[in-house]
């Protein structure tokens, strides 16, 4: 695995609208993505988007992390990168 791009912090905030559209174009619900970081990685010759997704109940409510009750529970996810043209340029 090689990290090709890491998007985090202020860059996530500054480009939120464009990032949400880009996530949708890659079949990822922006509302499911924890907003700490998103990465584009090369895994076994394929580019993927890696992020943390909220764990939710069947009716969509976010779950509390059983190991830290002050945090929302999330899990590491990855999806194939389909669209990269709308991704904001690095700062």
C-alpha positions as CSV (number, residue, x, y, z in Angstrom):
1,X,0.0,0.0,0.0
2,X,1.2,3.5,-1.0
3,X,-0.5,6.7,0.1
4,X,-0.8,8.9,-3.0
5,X,-2.7,11.7,-1.3
6,X,-3.9,12.5,2.2
7,X,-6.6,15.0,2.8
8,X,-7.1,16.2,6.3
9,X,-7.6,19.2,8.6
10,X,-8.2,22.6,7.1
11,X,-8.1,21.1,3.6
12,X,-11.2,19.0,4.4
13,X,-13.0,22.1,5.7
14,X,-12.0,24.5,2.9
15,X,-13.0,22.1,0.1
16,X,-16.0,20.4,1.8
17,X,-18.5,21.0,-1.0
18,X,-16.2,19.8,-3.7
19,X,-15.1,16.8,-1.6
20,X,-18.7,15.8,-1.0
21,X,-19.4,15.9,-4.7
22,X,-16.3,13.9,-5.4
23,X,-17.3,11.3,-2.7
24,X,-20.7,11.0,-4.3
25,X,-19.2,10.5,-7.7
26,X,-17.2,7.6,-6.2
27,X,-20.4,6.0,-4.7
28,X,-19.6,7.1,-1.1
29,X,-22.2,8.9,1.0
30,X,-20.5,12.0,2.4
31,X,-22.7,11.9,5.5
32,X,-21.2,8.5,6.4
33,X,-17.6,9.7,6.3
34,X,-15.9,10.8,9.5
35,X,-14.2,14.1,8.7
36,X,-10.7,13.5,10.1
37,X,-9.0,12.3,7.0
38,X,-9.5,10.8,3.5
39,X,-6.7,9.1,1.6
40,X,-6.1,7.9,-1.9
41,X,-3.9,4.9,-1.9
42,X,-2.4,2.4,-4.3
43,X,-3.2,-1.1,-3.2
44,X,-2.2,-4.1,-5.4
45,X,-2.0,-1.9,-8.5
46,X,-5.4,-0.3,-8.0
47,X,-6.2,3.2,-6.6
48,X,-8.7,3.2,-3.7
49,X,-10.2,5.8,-1.4
50,X,-9.7,5.0,2.3
51,X,-11.7,6.7,5.0
52,X,-13.4,6.1,8.3
53,X,-17.2,5.5,8.1
54,X,-19.6,6.0,11.0
55,X,-21.2,2.8,12.4
56,X,-24.9,3.3,12.5
57,X,-28.1,1.6,13.7
58,X,-30.6,0.2,11.2
59,X,-32.5,3.6,11.4
60,X,-29.3,5.6,10.7
61,X,-28.3,6.8,14.1
62,X,-24.6,6.9,14.9
63,X,-23.3,4.5,17.5
64,X,-21.1,5.4,20.4
65,X,-17.6,3.8,20.4
66,X,-17.7,1.0,23.0
67,X,-14.1,1.6,23.8
68,X,-14.5,5.4,24.2
69,X,-18.0,6.6,25.1
70,X,-17.0,10.2,24.3
71,X,-16.4,9.3,20.6
72,X,-18.6,8.2,17.7
73,X,-17.9,4.6,16.5
74,X,-16.3,4.3,13.1
75,X,-14.7,1.7,11.0
76,X,-12.0,1.8,8.3
77,X,-13.4,1.5,4.8
78,X,-12.1,1.6,1.3
79,X,-13.7,1.9,-2.1
80,X,-12.3,1.8,-5.6
81,X,-11.4,5.2,-6.9
82,X,-13.6,5.8,-10.0
83,X,-13.5,9.6,-10.3
84,X,-10.5,11.8,-9.4
85,X,-11.1,14.8,-11.7
86,X,-13.1,16.8,-9.2
87,X,-10.6,16.4,-6.4
88,X,-9.3,19.8,-5.2
89,X,-5.6,20.4,-5.7
90,X,-3.3,20.1,-2.7
91,X,-2.6,23.3,-0.7
